[in-house]
Amino acid sequence: MKEPDISGSDGDKRKGKGKDKSEGENPYAQYTLDPAAAIYNSKLSISLTNIQIMDHDVIVILSIKNTADAALKIDLSKTYLINDKNNSAKCYIQDSASMISIPQSSNEQKLKLYFKDLDFKGSSYTLKTVLNSAVNKDILLYIDVHN
């Protein structure tokens, strides 16, 4: 993965740009963000690196590196993908697990988030989520998609 050339502290708003890797009107598309939509500091980094679209279902791939907080969790019940028309899709939660632990590690971890019934036609999207620990943090990652 290419290191993003944007940086900031927790809670900062960041942008990334995507390029369509598919040809024609295929119902499946893969977008790789370069640079990735990301926030990071010396203790935590979160970057949205890829988006996969299958008809009206979307998979967002996050790369997370958590070196500081052993109790860090992502609250899937408060995770949304929002398009530029303010239409949103809530993260699909399987098996009633609304919280996903992010283990403390110096290694980067990949996390797939699933969103159903989102019409992925637009140019701007926001991934909104909440990190839970001793102090909750809202995370907003902005992306622009150019076909």
DSSP file (Angstrom, degrees, kcal/mol; ACC not computed):
  #  RESIDUE AA STRUCTURE BP1 BP2  ACC     N-H-->O    O-->H-N    N-H-->O    O-->H-N    TCO  KAPPA ALPHA  PHI   PSI    X-CA   Y-CA   Z-CA
    1    1 A M              0   0    0      0, 0.0     2,-0.3     0, 0.0    48,-0.0   0.000 360.0 360.0 360.0 132.7    0.0    0.0    0.0
    2    2 A K        -     0   0    0      1,-0.1    34,-0.3     3,-0.0     3,-0.1  -0.571 360.0-112.3 -72.3 133.5    1.3    3.4   -0.9
    3    3 A E        -     0   0    0     -2,-0.3    -1,-0.1     1,-0.1     2,-0.1  -0.464  34.8-112.6 -66.4 134.0    1.6    5.6    2.2
    4    4 A P        -     0   0    0      0, 0.0    -1,-0.1     0, 0.0    33,-0.0  -0.386  13.4-142.7 -66.5 146.3   -1.0    8.5    2.1
    5    5 A D  S    S+     0   0    0     31,-0.1     2,-0.4    -2,-0.1    -2,-0.0   0.124  77.6  82.4 -98.0  22.4    0.5   11.9    1.7
    6    6 A I        +     0   0    0     30,-0.2     2,-0.3     2,-0.0    30,-0.1  -0.941  56.4 174.0-121.2 147.7   -2.0   13.5    4.0
    7    7 A S        +     0   0    0     -2,-0.4     2,-0.3    32,-0.1    34,-0.1  -0.945   8.5 139.6-147.0 166.6   -1.8   13.5    7.7
    8    8 A G  B     -A   40   0A   0     32,-1.1    32,-0.6    -2,-0.3     2,-0.2  -0.977  44.9 -74.6 175.9-174.7   -3.5   14.8   10.8
    9    9 A S    >   -     0   0    0     -2,-0.3     3,-2.0     1,-0.2    32,-0.1  -0.512  66.4 -63.4 -99.6 170.3   -4.6   14.2   14.3
   10   10 A D  T 3  S+     0   0    0      1,-0.3    -1,-0.2    -2,-0.2     3,-0.1  -0.200 122.4  21.7 -52.1 138.0   -7.6   12.1   15.5
   11   11 A G  T 3  S+     0   0    0      1,-0.3    -1,-0.3    -3,-0.1     2,-0.1   0.338  88.7 137.0  85.3  -7.7  -10.9   13.5   14.4
   12   12 A D    <   -     0   0    0     -3,-2.0     2,-0.4     1,-0.1   128,-0.4  -0.380  56.0-120.6 -69.2 152.2   -9.5   15.5   11.5
   13   13 A K        -     0   0    0     -3,-0.1     2,-0.3   126,-0.1   128,-0.2  -0.813  36.8-179.1 -94.3 133.4  -11.4   15.4    8.3
   14   14 A R  E     -b  141   0A   0    126,-0.7   128,-2.5    -2,-0.4     2,-0.3  -0.891  15.5-143.0-132.5 160.8   -9.4   14.1    5.3
   15   15 A K  E     -b  142   0A   0     -2,-0.3    23,-0.3   126,-0.1     2,-0.3  -0.885  12.5-177.9-122.5 154.2  -10.0   13.5    1.6
   16   16 A G  E     -b  143   0A   0    126,-0.8   128,-2.5    -2,-0.3     2,-0.4  -0.962  18.6-135.0-141.9 159.3   -8.9   10.8   -0.8
   17   17 A K  E     -b  144   0A   0     18,-1.0    17,-2.5    -2,-0.3     2,-0.3  -0.930  16.6-157.4-118.5 143.7   -9.5   10.4   -4.5
   18   18 A G  E     -bC 145  33A   0    126,-1.9   128,-1.7    -2,-0.4     2,-0.4  -0.874   4.9-153.9-119.9 152.1  -10.6    7.2   -6.3
   19   19 A K  E     -bC 146  32A   0     13,-0.9    13,-0.9    -2,-0.3     2,-0.3  -0.987  27.7-114.9-123.8 135.8  -10.3    6.0   -9.9
   20   20 A D  E     - C   0  31A   0    126,-0.8    11,-0.2    -2,-0.4     9,-0.0  -0.533  24.3-171.5 -70.5 124.6  -12.6    3.5  -11.4
   21   21 A K        +     0   0    0      9,-1.9     2,-0.2    -2,-0.3    -1,-0.1   0.344  58.8  87.1 -97.9   4.7  -10.8    0.2  -12.2
   22   22 A S  S    S-     0   0    0      8,-0.2     2,-0.4     2,-0.1     7,-0.1  -0.597  71.5-128.3-102.5 166.0  -13.7   -1.3  -14.1
   23   23 A E        -     0   0    0     -2,-0.2     3,-0.5     2,-0.0    -2,-0.1  -0.924  62.1 -24.1-112.7 137.0  -14.6   -1.0  -17.8
   24   24 A G  S    S-     0   0    0     -2,-0.4     2,-0.6     1,-0.2    -2,-0.1  -0.184 111.5 -28.5  69.8-155.0  -18.1    0.0  -19.1
   25   25 A E  S    S+     0   0    0      2,-0.0    -1,-0.2    -3,-0.0    -2,-0.0  -0.363  78.6 157.5 -98.0  51.6  -21.4   -0.4  -17.2
   26   26 A N        -     0   0    0     -2,-0.6    -4,-0.1    -3,-0.5    29,-0.0  -0.576  45.5-136.5 -75.0 135.5  -20.3   -3.4  -15.1
   27   27 A P  S    S+     0   0    0      0, 0.0    28,-2.8     0, 0.0     2,-0.5   0.597  91.6  67.7 -70.9  -6.8  -22.4   -3.8  -11.9
   28   28 A Y  E     + D   0  54A   0     26,-0.2     2,-0.3     2,-0.0    26,-0.2  -0.947  64.2 168.4-112.7 132.1  -19.2   -4.6  -10.1
   29   29 A A  E     - D   0  53A   0     24,-2.1    24,-3.0    -2,-0.5     2,-0.5  -0.994  20.8-154.1-141.4 148.0  -16.5   -1.9   -9.7
   30   30 A Q  E     - D   0  52A   0     -2,-0.3    -9,-1.9    22,-0.2     2,-0.5  -0.990  10.0-167.3-122.9 125.1  -13.4   -1.6   -7.6
   31   31 A Y  E     -CD  20  51A   0     20,-3.3    20,-2.4    -2,-0.5     2,-0.5  -0.955   3.7-163.7-113.0 129.4  -12.0    1.8   -6.5
   32   32 A T  E     -CD  19  50A   0    -13,-0.9   -13,-0.9    -2,-0.5     2,-0.5  -0.962  18.6-137.5-109.6 124.6   -8.6    2.2   -5.1
   33   33 A L  E     -C   18   0A   0     16,-2.5     3,-0.2    -2,-0.5   -15,-0.2  -0.689  13.4-154.4 -87.7 128.2   -8.0    5.5   -3.3
   34   34 A D  E    S+     0   0A   0    -17,-2.5     2,-0.2     1,-0.5   -18,-0.1  -0.825  92.0  22.9-144.4 100.5   -4.8    7.2   -4.0
   35   35 A P  E    S-     0   0A   0      0, 0.0   -18,-1.0     0, 0.0    -1,-0.5   0.491 107.8-127.3 -78.3 159.4   -4.1    9.0   -1.7
   36   36 A A  E     -     0   0A   0    -34,-0.3     2,-0.6    -3,-0.2    13,-0.2  -0.380  22.2-107.1 -68.5 148.1   -6.2    7.1    0.8
   37   37 A A  E     + D   0  48A   0     11,-1.4    11,-3.2   -23,-0.1     2,-0.3  -0.708  65.7 156.7 -73.2 119.6   -8.8    9.0    2.9
   38   38 A A  E     - D   0  47A   0     -2,-0.6     2,-0.3   -23,-0.3     9,-0.2  -0.968  43.2-163.0-150.6 156.7   -7.0    8.9    6.2
   39   39 A I  E     + D   0  46A   0      7,-2.3     7,-2.7    -2,-0.3     2,-0.3  -0.982  29.6 158.5-132.0 144.4   -6.3   10.2    9.6
   40   40 A Y  E     +AD   8  45A   0    -32,-0.6   -32,-1.1    -2,-0.3     5,-0.2  -0.981  18.3 168.6-163.2 155.9   -3.3    9.3   11.7
   41   41 A N        -     0   0    0      3,-2.2   -32,-0.1    -2,-0.3    -2,-0.0  -0.746  61.6 -72.2-144.1-165.9   -1.0   10.2   14.5
   42   42 A S  S    S+     0   0    0     -2,-0.2     3,-0.1     1,-0.2   -33,-0.0   0.664 129.7  36.7 -71.8 -14.7    1.7    8.3   16.3
   43   43 A K  S    S+     0   0    0      1,-0.3    24,-2.7    23,-0.1    25,-0.8   0.678 122.1  24.2-110.6 -23.2   -0.8    6.1   18.1
   44   44 A L  E     - E   0  66A   0     22,-0.2    -3,-2.2    23,-0.2     2,-0.4  -0.995  53.1-177.9-148.3 135.3   -3.6    5.4   15.6
   45   45 A S  E     +DE  40  65A   0     20,-2.2    20,-2.5    -2,-0.3     2,-0.4  -0.996   2.7 178.9-135.3 134.6   -4.0    5.4   11.9
   46   46 A I  E     +DE  39  64A   0     -7,-2.7    -7,-2.3    -2,-0.4     2,-0.4  -0.996   7.9 174.3-131.5 125.4   -7.2    4.7   10.0
   47   47 A S  E     -DE  38  63A   0     16,-2.3    16,-2.8    -2,-0.4     2,-0.8  -0.998  28.9-142.1-136.7 136.8   -7.3    4.8    6.2
   48   48 A L  E     +DE  37  62A   0    -11,-3.2   -11,-1.4    -2,-0.4    14,-0.2  -0.854  32.8 164.6 -92.0 109.9  -10.0    4.0    3.7
   49   49 A T  E     +     0   0A   0     12,-2.0   -16,-2.5    -2,-0.8     2,-0.3   0.775  52.7  21.0-103.8 -31.4   -8.0    2.3    0.9
   50   50 A N  E     -DE  32  61A   0     11,-1.1    11,-2.5   -18,-0.2     2,-0.4  -0.977  49.9-163.4-142.8 151.9  -10.6    0.5   -1.3
   51   51 A I  E     -DE  31  60A   0    -20,-2.4   -20,-3.3    -2,-0.3     2,-0.4  -0.998   9.0-165.4-133.1 132.5  -14.2    0.5   -2.2
   52   52 A Q  E     -DE  30  59A   0      7,-2.8     7,-2.8    -2,-0.4     2,-0.5  -0.971   5.3-162.0-117.9 133.9  -16.0   -2.4   -4.0
   53   53 A I  E     +DE  29  58A   0    -24,-3.0   -24,-2.1    -2,-0.4     2,-0.4  -0.965  12.9 177.1-119.5 129.3  -19.4   -1.9   -5.5
   54   54 A M  E >   -DE  28  57A   0      3,-2.9     3,-2.5    -2,-0.5     2,-0.4  -0.909  68.6 -62.6-129.6 102.6  -21.8   -4.8   -6.4
   55   55 A D  T 3  S-     0   0    0    -28,-2.8    65,-0.4    -2,-0.4   -26,-0.0  -0.439 121.3 -16.0  54.5-110.4  -25.1   -3.4   -7.7
   56   56 A H  T 3  S+     0   0    0     -2,-0.4    62,-2.9    63,-0.1     2,-0.4   0.172 119.8  93.7-109.1  16.8  -26.4   -1.5   -4.7
   57   57 A D  E <   -E   54   0A   0     -3,-2.5    -3,-2.9    59,-0.2     2,-0.4  -0.895  56.0-164.2-109.3 141.5  -24.1   -3.1   -2.1
   58   58 A V  E     -EF  53 115A   0     57,-3.0    57,-2.8    -2,-0.4     2,-0.5  -0.975   9.5-161.3-129.2 136.8  -20.8   -1.5   -1.1
   59   59 A I  E     -EF  52 114A   0     -7,-2.8    -7,-2.8    -2,-0.4     2,-0.5  -0.981   9.3-163.7-115.8 126.5  -17.8   -2.9    0.7
   60   60 A V  E     -EF  51 113A   0     53,-2.7    53,-2.8    -2,-0.5     2,-0.6  -0.928   7.4-150.5-109.6 131.6  -15.4   -0.4    2.3
   61   61 A I  E     -EF  50 112A   0    -11,-2.5   -12,-2.0    -2,-0.5   -11,-1.1  -0.909  12.8-169.2-108.8 119.8  -11.9   -1.6    3.3
   62   62 A L  E     -EF  48 111A   0     49,-3.0    49,-2.5    -2,-0.6     2,-0.5  -0.848  12.6-151.6-105.1 140.7  -10.2    0.1    6.2
   63   63 A S  E     -EF  47 110A   0    -16,-2.8   -16,-2.3    -2,-0.4     2,-0.4  -0.965  22.7-174.5-107.5 125.6   -6.6   -0.3    7.2
   64   64 A I  E     -EF  46 109A   0     45,-3.1    45,-3.1    -2,-0.5     2,-0.4  -0.970  18.0-175.4-128.6 135.0   -6.2    0.3   10.9
   65   65 A K  E     -E   45   0A   0    -20,-2.5   -20,-2.2    -2,-0.4     2,-0.6  -0.968   7.8-179.1-129.1 115.3   -3.1    0.5   13.1
   66   66 A N  E     +E   44   0A   0     -2,-0.4    39,-3.2    37,-0.4   -22,-0.2  -0.928  14.8 158.9-119.3 104.5   -3.7    0.8   16.8
   67   67 A T  S    S+     0   0    0    -24,-2.7   -23,-0.2    -2,-0.6    -1,-0.1   0.403  71.7  40.0-104.3   2.0   -0.5    1.0   18.9
   68   68 A A  S    S+     0   0    0    -25,-0.8     2,-0.6     1,-0.2   -24,-0.1   0.790  98.3  57.0-120.4 -38.7   -2.0    2.7   22.0
   69   69 A D    >   -     0   0    0    -26,-0.3     3,-1.2     1,-0.1    -1,-0.2  -0.872  42.9-174.9-117.2 108.4   -5.4    1.6   23.2
   70   70 A A  T 3  S+     0   0    0     -2,-0.6    34,-0.2     1,-0.2    -1,-0.1   0.686  89.2  54.3 -70.5 -17.7   -6.1   -2.0   24.0
   71   71 A A  T 3  S+     0   0    0     32,-0.1    -1,-0.2    30,-0.1     2,-0.1   0.252  77.5 134.3 -99.8  12.2   -9.8   -1.2   24.6
   72   72 A L    <   +     0   0    0     -3,-1.2    30,-2.9    30,-0.4     2,-0.3  -0.414  26.9 170.8 -70.6 133.6  -10.5    0.4   21.2
   73   73 A K  E     -HG 101 132A   0     59,-2.0    59,-3.3    28,-0.3     2,-0.5  -0.982  31.1-131.3-140.1 150.3  -13.6   -0.6   19.3
   74   74 A I  E     -HG 100 131A   0     26,-2.6    26,-2.2    -2,-0.3     2,-1.0  -0.902  21.9-137.5 -99.7 130.4  -15.5    0.5   16.2
   75   75 A D  E >   -H   99   0A   0     55,-2.5     3,-1.4    -2,-0.5    55,-0.5  -0.765  18.5-174.3 -90.5 100.7  -19.2    1.0   16.8
   76   76 A L  G >  S+     0   0    0     22,-2.7     3,-1.5    -2,-1.0    15,-0.4   0.765  80.7  66.1 -67.8 -25.4  -20.9   -0.5   13.7
   77   77 A S  G 3  S+     0   0    0     21,-0.9    -1,-0.3     1,-0.3    22,-0.1   0.665 107.3  42.5 -70.1 -13.6  -24.3    0.6   14.9
   78   78 A K  G <  S+     0   0    0     -3,-1.4     2,-0.5    20,-0.3    -1,-0.3  -0.049  91.2 109.7-118.6  29.4  -23.0    4.2   14.3
   79   79 A T    <   +     0   0    0     -3,-1.5    12,-2.7    50,-0.2     2,-0.3  -0.934  41.1 167.3-113.1 124.1  -21.2    3.6   11.1
   80   80 A Y  E     -JI  90 128A   0     48,-2.7    48,-2.8    -2,-0.5     2,-0.5  -0.939  32.5-145.4-134.3 152.0  -22.7    5.1    7.9
   81   81 A L  E     -JI  89 127A   0      8,-2.2     8,-2.0    -2,-0.3     2,-0.4  -0.993  28.0-169.5-114.4 121.9  -21.7    5.7    4.3
   82   82 A I  E     -JI  88 126A   0     44,-2.7    44,-2.4    -2,-0.5     6,-0.2  -0.931   7.8-148.5-119.9 131.4  -23.3    8.9    3.1
   83   83 A N  E >   - I   0 125A   0      4,-2.9     3,-1.9    -2,-0.4    42,-0.2  -0.340  37.9 -92.6 -92.1 179.4  -23.4   10.2   -0.5
   84   84 A D  T 3  S+     0   0    0     40,-0.9    41,-0.1     1,-0.3    -1,-0.1   0.577 125.0  59.1 -70.6  -8.7  -23.3   13.8   -1.8
   85   85 A K  T 3  S-     0   0    0     39,-0.2    -1,-0.3     2,-0.2     3,-0.1   0.226 119.3-110.2 -98.9  12.4  -27.2   13.9   -1.8
   86   86 A N  S <  S+     0   0    0     -3,-1.9     2,-0.4     1,-0.3    -2,-0.1   0.686  72.4 142.4  64.6  22.1  -27.2   13.1    2.0
   87   87 A N        -     0   0    0     32,-0.1    -4,-2.9     2,-0.0     2,-0.3  -0.766  32.3-165.9 -85.9 138.2  -28.5    9.6    1.4
   88   88 A S  E     -J   82   0A   0     -2,-0.4     2,-0.4    -6,-0.2    -6,-0.2  -0.897  21.8-154.9-129.8 156.6  -27.0    7.1    3.7
   89   89 A A  E     -J   81   0A   0     -8,-2.0    -8,-2.2    -2,-0.3     2,-0.2  -0.999  22.9-133.0-125.8 131.7  -26.6    3.4    4.2
   90   90 A K  E     -J   80   0A   0     -2,-0.4    26,-0.7   -10,-0.2   -10,-0.2  -0.567  36.0 -93.2 -81.7 147.3  -26.0    2.0    7.7
   91   91 A C  B     -K  115   0A   0    -12,-2.7     2,-0.4   -15,-0.4    24,-0.2  -0.356  42.0-115.6 -59.9 133.9  -23.2   -0.6    8.1
   92   92 A Y        -     0   0    0     22,-4.0     2,-0.6    -3,-0.1    22,-0.5  -0.614  29.7-153.9 -74.9 124.6  -24.6   -4.1    7.8
   93   93 A I        -     0   0    0     -2,-0.4     2,-0.4    20,-0.1     3,-0.4  -0.900   5.6-159.5-107.3 122.2  -24.2   -5.9   11.1
   94   94 A Q  S >  S+     0   0    0     -2,-0.6     3,-1.4     3,-0.2    -2,-0.0  -0.807  71.4   3.6-100.6 140.1  -23.9   -9.7   11.1
   95   95 A D  T 3  S-     0   0    0     -2,-0.4    -1,-0.2     1,-0.3     3,-0.1   0.775 117.1 -77.0  61.2  30.6  -24.6  -11.8   14.1
   96   96 A S  T 3  S+     0   0    0     -3,-0.4     2,-1.3     1,-0.2    -1,-0.3   0.649  88.4 144.0  58.9  17.6  -25.6   -8.9   16.3
   97   97 A A    <   +     0   0    0     -3,-1.4    -3,-0.2     1,-0.2    -1,-0.2  -0.713  15.7 167.2 -89.0  93.3  -22.0   -7.8   16.8
   98   98 A S        +     0   0    0     -2,-1.3   -22,-2.7    -5,-0.1   -21,-0.9   0.611  61.4  57.0 -85.3 -10.2  -22.4   -4.1   16.9
   99   99 A M  E     -H   75   0A   0    -24,-0.2     2,-0.5   -23,-0.2   -24,-0.2  -0.974  63.8-164.4-122.4 134.8  -18.8   -3.5   18.2
  100  100 A I  E     -H   74   0A   0    -26,-2.2   -26,-2.6    -2,-0.4     2,-0.2  -0.977  20.1-133.2-117.1 123.1  -15.6   -4.7   16.6
  101  101 A S  E     -H   73   0A   0     -2,-0.5   -28,-0.3   -28,-0.2   -30,-0.1  -0.506   7.8-151.3 -72.6 139.6  -12.5   -4.7   18.8
  102  102 A I        -     0   0    0    -30,-2.9   -30,-0.4    -2,-0.2   -33,-0.1  -0.906  23.9-136.5-110.5  99.4   -9.4   -3.2   17.2
  103  103 A P        -     0   0    0      0, 0.0     2,-0.5     0, 0.0   -37,-0.4  -0.168  19.4-106.9 -60.0 147.7   -6.5   -5.1   18.9
  104  104 A Q        +     0   0    0    -34,-0.2     2,-0.3   -37,-0.1   -37,-0.2  -0.649  64.0 138.1 -73.8 121.4   -3.5   -3.1   20.0
  105  105 A S        -     0   0    0    -39,-3.2   -39,-0.3    -2,-0.5   -37,-0.1  -0.986  61.5-131.5-162.8 152.7   -0.7   -4.0   17.6
  106  106 A S  S    S+     0   0    0     -2,-0.3     2,-0.3   -41,-0.1   -39,-0.1   0.512  87.5  89.0 -86.3  -4.8    2.1   -2.5   15.6
  107  107 A N  S    S-     0   0    0    -41,-0.1   -41,-0.4     1,-0.0     2,-0.3  -0.672  84.8-113.1 -92.6 148.2    0.8   -4.3   12.6
  108  108 A E        -     0   0    0     -2,-0.3     2,-0.4   -43,-0.1   -43,-0.2  -0.597  31.8-156.4 -77.4 138.3   -1.7   -2.9   10.2
  109  109 A Q  E     -F   64   0A   0    -45,-3.1   -45,-3.1    -2,-0.3     2,-0.4  -0.910   7.4-136.5-118.2 145.5   -5.1   -4.7   10.2
  110  110 A K  E     -F   63   0A   0     -2,-0.4     2,-0.4   -47,-0.2   -47,-0.2  -0.829  19.0-173.3-101.4 139.4   -7.7   -4.8    7.4
  111  111 A L  E     -F   62   0A   0    -49,-2.5   -49,-3.0    -2,-0.4     2,-0.5  -0.997  11.3-151.2-134.1 128.0  -11.4   -4.4    8.2
  112  112 A K  E     -F   61   0A   0     -2,-0.4     2,-0.4   -51,-0.2   -51,-0.2  -0.873   9.5-165.6-101.1 128.9  -14.2   -4.8    5.7
  113  113 A L  E     -F   60   0A   0    -53,-2.8   -53,-2.7    -2,-0.5     2,-0.4  -0.953   9.5-148.5-113.4 133.2  -17.4   -2.9    6.3
  114  114 A Y  E     -F   59   0A   0    -22,-0.5   -22,-4.0    -2,-0.4     2,-0.4  -0.849  13.2-175.6-108.2 135.0  -20.6   -3.8    4.4
  115  115 A F  E     -FK  58  91A   0    -57,-2.8   -57,-3.0    -2,-0.4     2,-0.3  -0.997  10.3-155.5-129.0 132.0  -23.3   -1.4    3.3
  116  116 A K        +     0   0    0    -26,-0.7   -59,-0.2    -2,-0.4   -26,-0.2  -0.792  65.2  12.7-109.7 150.4  -26.5   -2.5    1.6
  117  117 A D  S    S+     0   0    0     -2,-0.3     2,-0.5     1,-0.2   -60,-0.2   0.884  77.4 143.2  58.7  48.1  -28.9   -0.7   -0.7
  118  118 A L        -     0   0    0    -62,-2.9     2,-1.1    -3,-0.3    -1,-0.2  -0.979  48.4-138.1-117.2 122.2  -26.8    2.4   -1.5
  119  119 A D        -     0   0    0     -2,-0.5     2,-2.3     1,-0.1   -63,-0.1  -0.679  16.3-153.6 -78.1 103.4  -27.0    3.8   -5.0
  120  120 A F        +     0   0    0     -2,-1.1     2,-0.5   -65,-0.4    -1,-0.1  -0.426  51.6 122.3 -83.5  66.6  -23.3    4.5   -5.6
  121  121 A K        +     0   0    0     -2,-2.3     2,-0.3     0, 0.0    -2,-0.1  -0.936  45.7  69.7-128.9 106.8  -23.9    7.3   -8.1
  122  122 A G  S    S-     0   0    0     -2,-0.5     3,-0.1   -39,-0.1    -2,-0.0  -0.966  74.8-110.3 169.3-174.5  -22.3   10.5   -7.1
  123  123 A S  S    S+     0   0    0     -2,-0.3    22,-2.5     1,-0.2     2,-0.4   0.586  89.9  49.6-120.6 -15.5  -19.0   12.2   -6.7
  124  124 A S  E     + L   0 144A   0     20,-0.2   -40,-0.9     2,-0.0     2,-0.3  -0.983  56.0 175.3-132.6 140.3  -18.5   12.6   -2.9
  125  125 A Y  E     -IL  83 143A   0     18,-2.5    18,-2.8    -2,-0.4     2,-0.4  -0.974  14.2-153.8-140.0 152.6  -19.0   10.2   -0.1
  126  126 A T  E     -IL  82 142A   0    -44,-2.4   -44,-2.7    -2,-0.3     2,-0.6  -0.996   5.8-153.7-129.2 128.6  -18.4   10.3    3.7
  127  127 A L  E     -IL  81 141A   0     14,-2.8    14,-2.4    -2,-0.4     2,-0.5  -0.914  20.9-171.6 -97.1 119.6  -17.6    7.3    5.9
  128  128 A K  E     +IL  80 140A   0    -48,-2.8   -48,-2.7    -2,-0.6     2,-0.3  -0.950  16.1 146.9-116.6 129.4  -18.8    8.2    9.4
  129  129 A T  E     - L   0 139A   0     10,-2.3    10,-2.9    -2,-0.5     2,-0.4  -0.927  37.1-124.5-149.8 173.7  -18.1    6.1   12.4
  130  130 A V  E     - L   0 138A   0    -55,-0.5   -55,-2.5    -2,-0.3     2,-0.5  -0.993  12.4-149.6-127.9 130.5  -17.4    6.2   16.1
  131  131 A L  E     -GL  74 137A   0      6,-2.9     6,-2.3    -2,-0.4     2,-0.5  -0.872  17.7-152.3 -95.9 128.1  -14.4    4.8   17.9
  132  132 A N  E     +G   73   0A   0    -59,-3.3   -59,-2.0    -2,-0.5     2,-0.2  -0.865  40.7 109.6-104.8 134.1  -15.2    3.7   21.5
  133  133 A S  S    S-     0   0    0     -2,-0.5     3,-0.1   -61,-0.2   -61,-0.1  -0.770  91.4 -40.5-164.1-147.9  -12.6    3.6   24.3
  134  134 A A  S    S+     0   0    0      1,-0.2     2,-0.4    -2,-0.2    -2,-0.0   0.873 140.5  27.7 -59.1 -35.1  -12.1    5.7   27.4
  135  135 A V  S    S-     0   0    0      2,-0.0    -1,-0.2     0, 0.0     2,-0.2  -0.995  89.3-131.9-127.6 124.8  -13.1    8.7   25.2
  136  136 A N        -     0   0    0     -2,-0.4     2,-0.4    -3,-0.1    -4,-0.2  -0.511  22.5-162.2 -75.4 142.9  -15.3    8.3   22.2
  137  137 A K  E     - L   0 131A   0     -6,-2.3    -6,-2.9    -2,-0.2     2,-0.4  -0.993  13.8-137.3-130.5 130.3  -14.2    9.8   18.9
  138  138 A D  E     - L   0 130A   0     -2,-0.4     2,-0.5    -8,-0.2    -8,-0.2  -0.692  20.9-159.2 -80.1 135.1  -16.2   10.6   15.8
  139  139 A I  E     - L   0 129A   0    -10,-2.9   -10,-2.3    -2,-0.4     2,-0.5  -0.976  10.9-177.7-118.9 127.8  -14.3    9.7   12.6
  140  140 A L  E     - L   0 128A   0     -2,-0.5  -126,-0.7  -128,-0.4     2,-0.5  -0.988   1.6-174.8-125.5 120.6  -15.2   11.3    9.3
  141  141 A L  E     -bL  14 127A   0    -14,-2.4   -14,-2.8    -2,-0.5     2,-0.4  -0.973  10.5-157.5-117.1 122.5  -13.4   10.2    6.1
  142  142 A Y  E     -bL  15 126A   0   -128,-2.5  -126,-0.8    -2,-0.5     2,-0.3  -0.796  11.1-177.6-102.1 138.6  -14.2   12.1    2.9
  143  143 A I  E     -bL  16 125A   0    -18,-2.8   -18,-2.5    -2,-0.4     2,-0.4  -0.984  16.1-154.2-134.1 148.7  -13.7   10.7   -0.6
  144  144 A D  E     -bL  17 124A   0   -128,-2.5  -126,-1.9    -2,-0.3     2,-0.5  -0.979  13.9-153.1-116.1 132.3  -14.2   12.0   -4.1
  145  145 A V  E     -b   18   0A   0    -22,-2.5     2,-0.5    -2,-0.4  -126,-0.1  -0.930  10.0-172.8-110.8 126.0  -14.8    9.6   -6.9
  146  146 A H  E      b   19   0A   0   -128,-1.7  -126,-0.8    -2,-0.5   -23,-0.1  -0.973 360.0 360.0-118.2 120.7  -13.8   10.5  -10.4
  147  147 A N              0   0    0     -2,-0.5    -1,-0.1  -128,-0.2  -128,-0.1   0.449 360.0 360.0 -85.6 360.0  -14.8    8.2  -13.3
